[in-house]
Structure formats: structure tokens, C-alpha cells
Amino acid sequence: MIHRVDVSKRAERGLASAPKQVAAKFFYWKRQVAEHGLDFVKTIPGYHDEPLAGKLRGHCRSIRLALGYRAYYRLVGETVKCVLVEEVNKHDYKKIERLFGL
């Protein structure tokens, strides 16, 4: 069960420039993952946690923080069992594809 969330520097910059309610919802999601585990939090419909399609299939998942803002994350390692949040932006999938080299 995954209870740890790491945030990349790129995601921290995205959160700093995002509206306050977006950052607040992200930190609430992070706290819920720490308390209940990622598998439980994925089932909460308000986050719209979903795997991405197209070139990003199998590489990344996203959660909805606001109508236009998403946090993109991936699972890191079998033994580490943590989530690495890679990016928080205004729904820019091309930027995420570049991040993963696709």
C-alpha cells in the first residue's frame, strides 16, 4: 500500500504559480494519501484519478485539482512504493509528453 508522496521541484514551482485553491486541494490529496493510502484515494470521485491515454499510457496518471489544473504523477519502484508528482499545470499534455521524452 502506498502512503508516501514525493513532489518534484518542477511540481513545486507549478504549485507556487497556481491559484491558492489548487495548491490547497493538492496538499489535501497528499495528506489523504498519507493517511488512507493511494488505492483508497483513487476511488474518491472528486479527484478524477485516471491513467492517461495515447503516448502517455502506462507512464503517468493524473488527478483533477480544478477544472483546468491537473497534477501528473507516476508510481516509483516496487520496493520504494511512493508517488512522485512530476508536474502541476493548466492541462498541458504536450508538456508532460516532453517531460517523459515521448
N, C-alpha and C positions, 0 to 999 in steps of 0.2 A: 504494500500500500504506500502510495506516495504522499508525503506530508511536507516536503521541502520545496520552496520556490526560490530560485536564484534569478536575479534581474541583471541583464547586461547593461553596460554603460550606455549603449545606444538606446535601450528602452528607458533608462533613467532620464536621458535627455528628452525623449518623446513625452514622458510623463510631466517633465518640468514645463514643457511648452503647451501641453494640453489644458483644457479647461479644468477647474478645480473639481467639478463633479465627476469627471472622467478619472482623474487620479484617485479620488476618494473611492470610487467603485472598484478600481483596480486593487487598492490596498485592502478593501473589504474582501474581495475574491481571494487575495493572497492569504489573509487571516483564516478564511473558511477552509482553504486547502490545508493549512497547518493544523486546524482543529479537527476536521472531519475526513480529510483525505481527498485526493483528486477524483477518485471514482464516484464518490457521493456528489461532489460539487458539479461534475459533468452533467448530472441529472437535473440540476436546477434550471428550469426553462428560461429564466431571465438572462442568463449569460449566453444562450445560443451557442454553446460549445460544440464545435463541429470540425471535422477534418477538412482540409482544403482540397479542392479538385484541380484537375489539369496538371501542369508541371509540378505543382507543389504537393500532389497526392503522396502520402506516406512520409513526407518530410516535416510537416508542420500542421498545427491546429490553431484555431482562433476562438477568442471569446469576444462578445459584444460588450463594449463599455458605454457606448452611446450610439445613437442612430448612425453616425458616420465613423466612429472610432472603434478600432479593434486592437486587441493585444494578441500577438502571434507568439506561440510557444512550441517547444518540442521537448520530448522526453529524452533525458540524457542517461545513457547507460543502463544496463540491467542491475548492476550492483549499487550504483550511486543512488538511483531512484529519486531523482529530483526533476523539477521542471525548470527549464531555462527560458525565461521570457526574452525573446530576441528583439522585439520591436513593438512600439505603440505608435500608431499613426492614423491618419484620416483615410482608412480603407484604400491603401495603395498596394495592390498585389504585385505590380511590376517591381516595386522597391523590394518586396520580400523575395521575389524570384532572383533578383541581383544579389541579395544577401546570401542566398543558398547556392549561388553560381549556376542557376538554371536559365 
